Amino acid sequence: MKQLLPLIAAMGLALSMGMGVAHAAEGAKTAQQSKMATCNTDAAGKKGDERKAFMKDCLSAKPAAAAAKPSCEQTAADKKLAGAAKTSFLKKCMTDAK
């Protein structure tokens, strides 16, 4: 009986710690969950087959290519900027991008 009590206490502690980790993981959304939330918002007002078709297209769509718009760094390199001119350009470019 004396050996059983510490074992039960250790199991209870392990279970409570495991639940805390699982709960913490629930708070962070995966990319797919974020995409689903965005598609659901965009599908507002659609019903039935129209909504199903929209959701299918929305969820299967690939993200826009990052290369479609050149980065600030790439643009600075293309313009052959260096030193203070590059720093100033990058600061303005990144501010405008936001």
C-alpha positions in Angstrom: 0.0 0.0 0.0 2.9 2.4 0.8 4.4 1.8 -2.6 1.0 2.3 -4.4 0.4 5.8 -3.1 3.6 7.4 -4.6 2.8 5.6 -7.9 -0.7 7.0 -8.0 0.6 10.5 -7.2 3.2 10.3 -9.9 0.6 9.2 -12.4 -1.7 12.0 -11.5 1.1 14.5 -11.9 2.1 13.1 -15.3 -1.5 13.3 -16.5 -2.0 16.8 -15.3 1.3 17.9 -17.0 0.2 16.1 -20.2 -3.1 18.0 -20.2 -1.3 21.3 -19.8 0.8 20.6 -22.9 -2.2 19.5 -24.9 -4.1 22.6 -23.9 -1.1 24.9 -24.8 -0.9 23.2 -28.3 -4.6 23.9 -28.9 -4.0 27.7 -28.7 -1.6 27.8 -31.7 -3.3 27.5 -35.0 -1.7 25.6 -37.8 -1.5 27.0 -41.3 -4.4 24.8 -42.4 -6.6 26.0 -39.6 -5.8 29.6 -40.4 -6.6 29.0 -44.1 -9.9 27.3 -43.1 -10.8 30.3 -41.0 -10.1 32.7 -43.8 -12.0 30.6 -46.4 -15.0 30.4 -44.0 -15.0 34.2 -43.6 -14.8 34.7 -47.4 -17.7 32.2 -47.9 -20.1 34.2 -45.8 -23.5 34.4 -47.6 -22.9 31.3 -49.8 -25.0 28.2 -49.2 -25.3 24.6 -50.4 -23.4 23.6 -53.5 -22.1 27.1 -54.1 -20.4 27.1 -50.7 -19.0 23.6 -51.1 -17.5 24.6 -54.5 -16.1 27.8 -53.1 -14.6 26.1 -50.1 -13.0 23.4 -52.2 -11.4 25.9 -54.5 -10.3 28.2 -51.6 -8.8 25.4 -49.5 -7.0 23.8 -52.4 -5.6 27.1 -53.7 -1.8 27.5 -53.4 -0.6 30.6 -51.6 0.5 33.4 -54.0 4.1 33.0 -55.1 6.5 35.0 -53.1 8.6 35.5 -56.2 5.8 37.3 -57.9 6.8 40.6 -56.2 10.5 41.1 -55.9 11.8 41.6 -52.4 13.3 44.8 -51.2 16.7 43.1 -50.9 16.4 41.9 -54.5 15.4 45.3 -55.8 18.3 47.0 -54.0 20.7 44.4 -55.5 19.2 45.1 -59.0 19.7 48.8 -58.5 23.3 48.1 -57.3 22.7 50.1 -54.1 25.3 50.0 -51.4 26.0 51.7 -48.0 23.7 54.4 -46.8 21.7 54.5 -50.0 20.9 50.8 -49.7 20.0 51.2 -46.0 17.7 54.1 -46.7 16.1 52.3 -49.7 15.5 49.2 -47.6 14.0 51.1 -44.7 11.6 52.9 -47.0 10.8 49.8 -49.1 10.0 47.7 -46.0 7.8 50.5 -44.5 5.9 50.8 -47.8 5.4 47.0 -47.9 3.6 47.0 -44.6 
